């Protein structure tokens, strides 16, 4: 059981898997798992329980200074060396994951949410 007693590890994994390329499962398999766990209302639409898990995975909307710095470095890195360091920094502050399909570092759910929030704030 996870540290979040309201949700099972399987439920948390299914929601994370839906948004991140962390398994080789097809979209159909991911959606079937969400249906089986009763986390969706319709095709691709999380229900209130699924949304609660998503919110938990994203964490608070307030970013730390380290998280903001990592996001900025990630999007401003120019050389391969800078990009590698920025990717490692994303992993270090838990804002990224390594995609199993490409081996690239992508923003995880929290990283995506924070980046979107910061972009909207700067408008």
C-alpha atoms as an extended CHARMM CRD file, in Angstrom:
* protein
*
       123  EXT
         1         1  UNK       CA              0.0000000000        0.0000000000        0.0000000000  PROA      1               0.0000000000
         2         2  UNK       CA              1.2400000000        3.4900000000       -0.7620000000  PROA      2               0.0000000000
         3         3  UNK       CA              1.8790000000        6.2460000000        1.7580000000  PROA      3               0.0000000000
         4         4  UNK       CA             -1.4380000000        7.7540000000        0.6020000000  PROA      4               0.0000000000
         5         5  UNK       CA             -3.9550000000        5.4860000000        2.2740000000  PROA      5               0.0000000000
         6         6  UNK       CA             -6.8520000000        6.8180000000        0.1710000000  PROA      6               0.0000000000
         7         7  UNK       CA             -5.3910000000        5.3310000000       -3.0280000000  PROA      7               0.0000000000
         8         8  UNK       CA             -3.7940000000        2.0160000000       -3.8890000000  PROA      8               0.0000000000
         9         9  UNK       CA             -0.3770000000        1.7820000000       -5.5200000000  PROA      9               0.0000000000
        10        10  UNK       CA             -2.1060000000        0.2720000000       -8.5590000000  PROA      10              0.0000000000
        11        11  UNK       CA             -4.4100000000        3.2930000000       -8.8990000000  PROA      11              0.0000000000
        12        12  UNK       CA             -1.5320000000        5.7500000000       -8.5340000000  PROA      12              0.0000000000
        13        13  UNK       CA              0.5430000000        3.8250000000      -11.0650000000  PROA      13              0.0000000000
        14        14  UNK       CA             -2.3530000000        3.7150000000      -13.5610000000  PROA      14              0.0000000000
        15        15  UNK       CA             -2.8950000000        7.4770000000      -13.4400000000  PROA      15              0.0000000000
        16        16  UNK       CA              0.8380000000        8.2370000000      -13.6610000000  PROA      16              0.0000000000
        17        17  UNK       CA              1.2000000000        5.7730000000      -16.5330000000  PROA      17              0.0000000000
        18        18  UNK       CA             -1.6350000000        7.5090000000      -18.4280000000  PROA      18              0.0000000000
        19        19  UNK       CA              0.3470000000       10.7650000000      -18.5970000000  PROA      19              0.0000000000
        20        20  UNK       CA              3.9780000000        9.6310000000      -18.6060000000  PROA      20              0.0000000000
        21        21  UNK       CA              5.8300000000        7.2730000000      -20.9410000000  PROA      21              0.0000000000
        22        22  UNK       CA              7.0670000000        5.0360000000      -18.1440000000  PROA      22              0.0000000000
        23        23  UNK       CA              5.8260000000        1.6770000000      -19.4680000000  PROA      23              0.0000000000
        24        24  UNK       CA              5.4960000000       -0.0440000000      -22.8250000000  PROA      24              0.0000000000
        25        25  UNK       CA              1.7090000000       -0.2480000000      -22.4370000000  PROA      25              0.0000000000
        26        26  UNK       CA             -0.3570000000        0.9560000000      -25.3780000000  PROA      26              0.0000000000
        27        27  UNK       CA             -2.9040000000        3.7440000000      -24.9930000000  PROA      27              0.0000000000
        28        28  UNK       CA             -5.6460000000        1.1280000000      -25.1640000000  PROA      28              0.0000000000
        29        29  UNK       CA             -4.0240000000       -0.8800000000      -22.3620000000  PROA      29              0.0000000000
        30        30  UNK       CA             -3.5970000000        2.2390000000      -20.2280000000  PROA      30              0.0000000000
        31        31  UNK       CA             -7.2280000000        3.2280000000      -20.7500000000  PROA      31              0.0000000000
        32        32  UNK       CA             -8.4310000000       -0.3250000000      -20.0340000000  PROA      32              0.0000000000
        33        33  UNK       CA             -6.5290000000       -0.2940000000      -16.7310000000  PROA      33              0.0000000000
        34        34  UNK       CA             -8.1610000000        3.0150000000      -15.7710000000  PROA      34              0.0000000000
        35        35  UNK       CA            -11.5970000000        1.5980000000      -16.6270000000  PROA      35              0.0000000000
        36        36  UNK       CA            -10.9170000000       -1.5850000000      -14.6530000000  PROA      36              0.0000000000
        37        37  UNK       CA             -9.9130000000        0.4860000000      -11.6260000000  PROA      37              0.0000000000
        38        38  UNK       CA            -12.9680000000        2.7440000000      -12.0900000000  PROA      38              0.0000000000
        39        39  UNK       CA            -10.9100000000        5.9110000000      -12.4420000000  PROA      39              0.0000000000
        40        40  UNK       CA            -12.6240000000        7.2810000000      -15.5660000000  PROA      40              0.0000000000
        41        41  UNK       CA            -16.1180000000        8.4830000000      -16.4880000000  PROA      41              0.0000000000
        42        42  UNK       CA            -15.6810000000        8.1370000000      -20.2150000000  PROA      42              0.0000000000
        43        43  UNK       CA            -12.9640000000        7.7320000000      -22.8370000000  PROA      43              0.0000000000
        44        44  UNK       CA             -9.8870000000        9.4510000000      -21.4400000000  PROA      44              0.0000000000
        45        45  UNK       CA            -11.8270000000       11.4940000000      -18.8430000000  PROA      45              0.0000000000
        46        46  UNK       CA            -10.7120000000       10.9430000000      -15.2770000000  PROA      46              0.0000000000
        47        47  UNK       CA            -13.5130000000       10.8180000000      -12.7210000000  PROA      47              0.0000000000
        48        48  UNK       CA            -13.2710000000       12.5740000000       -9.3460000000  PROA      48              0.0000000000
        49        49  UNK       CA            -11.1330000000        9.7790000000       -7.8510000000  PROA      49              0.0000000000
        50        50  UNK       CA             -8.7940000000        9.8000000000      -10.8530000000  PROA      50              0.0000000000
        51        51  UNK       CA             -8.5530000000       13.5990000000      -10.6980000000  PROA      51              0.0000000000
        52        52  UNK       CA             -7.7630000000       13.4270000000       -6.9810000000  PROA      52              0.0000000000
        53        53  UNK       CA             -4.8820000000       11.0590000000       -7.7260000000  PROA      53              0.0000000000
        54        54  UNK       CA             -3.6620000000       13.3560000000      -10.5190000000  PROA      54              0.0000000000
        55        55  UNK       CA             -3.7760000000       16.3350000000       -8.1490000000  PROA      55              0.0000000000
        56        56  UNK       CA             -1.8520000000       14.3700000000       -5.5240000000  PROA      56              0.0000000000
        57        57  UNK       CA              0.8240000000       13.4410000000       -8.0960000000  PROA      57              0.0000000000
        58        58  UNK       CA              1.1580000000       17.0500000000       -9.2350000000  PROA      58              0.0000000000
        59        59  UNK       CA              1.5820000000       18.3570000000       -5.7070000000  PROA      59              0.0000000000
        60        60  UNK       CA              1.1830000000       21.9800000000       -4.6380000000  PROA      60              0.0000000000
        61        61  UNK       CA              1.0480000000       24.6950000000       -7.2980000000  PROA      61              0.0000000000
        62        62  UNK       CA              3.7530000000       26.6370000000       -5.4850000000  PROA      62              0.0000000000
        63        63  UNK       CA              7.2000000000       25.8290000000       -6.8200000000  PROA      63              0.0000000000
        64        64  UNK       CA             10.4130000000       25.9760000000       -4.8330000000  PROA      64              0.0000000000
        65        65  UNK       CA             13.2980000000       28.1420000000       -6.0130000000  PROA      65              0.0000000000
        66        66  UNK       CA             15.1910000000       24.9770000000       -6.9650000000  PROA      66              0.0000000000
        67        67  UNK       CA             12.2610000000       23.7440000000       -9.0760000000  PROA      67              0.0000000000
        68        68  UNK       CA             11.9370000000       27.0660000000      -10.9110000000  PROA      68              0.0000000000
        69        69  UNK       CA             15.6920000000       27.1820000000      -11.5170000000  PROA      69              0.0000000000
        70        70  UNK       CA             15.6670000000       23.6230000000      -12.8890000000  PROA      70              0.0000000000
        71        71  UNK       CA             12.7690000000       24.3870000000      -15.2440000000  PROA      71              0.0000000000
        72        72  UNK       CA             14.4270000000       27.5610000000      -16.5420000000  PROA      72              0.0000000000
        73        73  UNK       CA             17.7460000000       25.7960000000      -17.1110000000  PROA      73              0.0000000000
        74        74  UNK       CA             15.9500000000       22.9530000000      -18.8690000000  PROA      74              0.0000000000
        75        75  UNK       CA             14.3380000000       25.3120000000      -21.3810000000  PROA      75              0.0000000000
        76        76  UNK       CA             17.3320000000       27.6190000000      -21.8720000000  PROA      76              0.0000000000
        77        77  UNK       CA             20.1460000000       25.0680000000      -22.1880000000  PROA      77              0.0000000000
        78        78  UNK       CA             21.8970000000       25.3490000000      -25.5430000000  PROA      78              0.0000000000
        79        79  UNK       CA             24.9120000000       23.0470000000      -25.6370000000  PROA      79              0.0000000000
        80        80  UNK       CA             24.8100000000       19.2840000000      -25.1440000000  PROA      80              0.0000000000
        81        81  UNK       CA             26.7140000000       19.7050000000      -21.8830000000  PROA      81              0.0000000000
        82        82  UNK       CA             24.2120000000       22.3090000000      -20.6220000000  PROA      82              0.0000000000
        83        83  UNK       CA             21.2860000000       20.0990000000      -21.6810000000  PROA      83              0.0000000000
        84        84  UNK       CA             22.7250000000       17.0650000000      -19.8970000000  PROA      84              0.0000000000
        85        85  UNK       CA             23.2620000000       19.0850000000      -16.7080000000  PROA      85              0.0000000000
        86        86  UNK       CA             19.7630000000       20.5820000000      -16.9430000000  PROA      86              0.0000000000
        87        87  UNK       CA             18.2050000000       17.1480000000      -17.4550000000  PROA      87              0.0000000000
        88        88  UNK       CA             20.0600000000       15.7840000000      -14.4310000000  PROA      88              0.0000000000
        89        89  UNK       CA             18.8680000000       18.7590000000      -12.3970000000  PROA      89              0.0000000000
        90        90  UNK       CA             15.2440000000       18.0280000000      -13.3990000000  PROA      90              0.0000000000
        91        91  UNK       CA             15.6970000000       14.4610000000      -12.1850000000  PROA      91              0.0000000000
        92        92  UNK       CA             17.3660000000       15.6310000000       -8.9730000000  PROA      92              0.0000000000
        93        93  UNK       CA             14.4280000000       17.8800000000       -8.0200000000  PROA      93              0.0000000000
        94        94  UNK       CA             11.8970000000       15.2110000000       -9.0940000000  PROA      94              0.0000000000
        95        95  UNK       CA             10.4110000000       17.1900000000      -11.9740000000  PROA      95              0.0000000000
        96        96  UNK       CA             11.3680000000       14.7590000000      -14.7320000000  PROA      96              0.0000000000
        97        97  UNK       CA             11.5830000000       11.1400000000      -15.7570000000  PROA      97              0.0000000000
        98        98  UNK       CA             13.4620000000        9.2040000000      -18.4080000000  PROA      98              0.0000000000
        99        99  UNK       CA             11.1590000000        8.0980000000      -21.2230000000  PROA      99              0.0000000000
       100       100  UNK       CA             11.4150000000        4.3900000000      -21.9600000000  PROA      100             0.0000000000
       101       101  UNK       CA             10.7160000000        5.0160000000      -25.6420000000  PROA      101             0.0000000000
       102       102  UNK       CA             13.3650000000        7.6240000000      -26.3370000000  PROA      102             0.0000000000
       103       103  UNK       CA             15.6880000000        7.7270000000      -23.3490000000  PROA      103             0.0000000000
       104       104  UNK       CA             15.1280000000       11.4850000000      -23.1200000000  PROA      104             0.0000000000
       105       105  UNK       CA             14.2450000000       13.3230000000      -19.9400000000  PROA      105             0.0000000000
       106       106  UNK       CA             10.6660000000       14.6190000000      -20.0190000000  PROA      106             0.0000000000
       107       107  UNK       CA              8.7920000000       16.6920000000      -17.4910000000  PROA      107             0.0000000000
       108       108  UNK       CA              6.7050000000       14.5550000000      -15.1600000000  PROA      108             0.0000000000
       109       109  UNK       CA              3.2120000000       15.5170000000      -14.0180000000  PROA      109             0.0000000000
       110       110  UNK       CA              4.5110000000       17.9590000000      -11.4350000000  PROA      110             0.0000000000
       111       111  UNK       CA              7.0420000000       19.4680000000      -13.8360000000  PROA      111             0.0000000000
       112       112  UNK       CA              4.3800000000       19.9730000000      -16.5280000000  PROA      112             0.0000000000
       113       113  UNK       CA              1.9680000000       21.5530000000      -14.0510000000  PROA      113             0.0000000000
       114       114  UNK       CA              4.5970000000       23.9210000000      -12.6470000000  PROA      114             0.0000000000
       115       115  UNK       CA              5.8800000000       24.9120000000      -16.0880000000  PROA      115             0.0000000000
       116       116  UNK       CA              2.3510000000       25.6410000000      -17.2810000000  PROA      116             0.0000000000
       117       117  UNK       CA              1.6340000000       27.6100000000      -14.0890000000  PROA      117             0.0000000000
       118       118  UNK       CA              4.8180000000       29.6770000000      -14.4580000000  PROA      118             0.0000000000
       119       119  UNK       CA              4.1220000000       30.3730000000      -18.1510000000  PROA      119             0.0000000000
       120       120  UNK       CA              0.5980000000       31.5550000000      -17.3520000000  PROA      120             0.0000000000
       121       121  UNK       CA              1.8830000000       33.7130000000      -14.4940000000  PROA      121             0.0000000000
       122       122  UNK       CA              4.3970000000       35.4420000000      -16.7400000000  PROA      122             0.0000000000
       123       123  UNK       CA              1.8110000000       36.4890000000      -19.3140000000  PROA      123             0.0000000000
